[in-house]
Amino acid sequence: MQAFARIDGAILGLLWIGSFACFVGQFSYALCGPLWMLTLVGTPVWVTLRTMRFRDRVLDGVMTFRRAYGYSLFTMFNASLILAAAQFVYFQFMDDGFIVSQYAQLFSTPEVEALLKGYGLTTEMVDETIQLMKDMRPIDLSLQLLYSNIMATMILSLPIALISRRQNRK
């Protein structure tokens, strides 16, 4: 199971790197935003299909919830590691504060300021958050994103496992 999850994780990791490139590119190119969202929304569908493919081709159509959860978890965990490595390279050598400056610029628009006020956030709170992001090292950013991806993976694997499991072959 882990060998197949590593292969699917490597493929998904490459897709996520493309997705991250689209995330960064959306600040300069409008077409990148929808592509980023498509890969973001398409991830659970893709992992579900790959888990079902593993079930049908390797396990003769029978897969427990536990095995389905493990497969999707390992697949996305491996992809998260690959993405974290790519994000570290980006933040270390290419970003030079680009993403943080884009967020600072976004948060200073009147529309977003009004929205943040509606949530009870002050300008000082937003400025502190932006400064914290500026002060983070590339490894800190990468590890924070890795942690977020792993937490999301643990939660997202639950419905994927429910959909992908099959007790009896029919």
Secondary structure, 3 states (H helix, E strand, C coil): CHHHHHHHHHHHHHHHHHHHHHHHHCCCCCCHHHHHHHHHHHHHHHHHHHHHHHHHHHCCCCECHHHHHHHHHHHHHHHHHHHHHHHHHHHHHHHCCHHHHHHHHHHCCHHHHHHHHHCCCCHHHHHHHHHHHHHCCHHHHHHHHHHHHHHHHHHHHHHHHHHHCECCCC
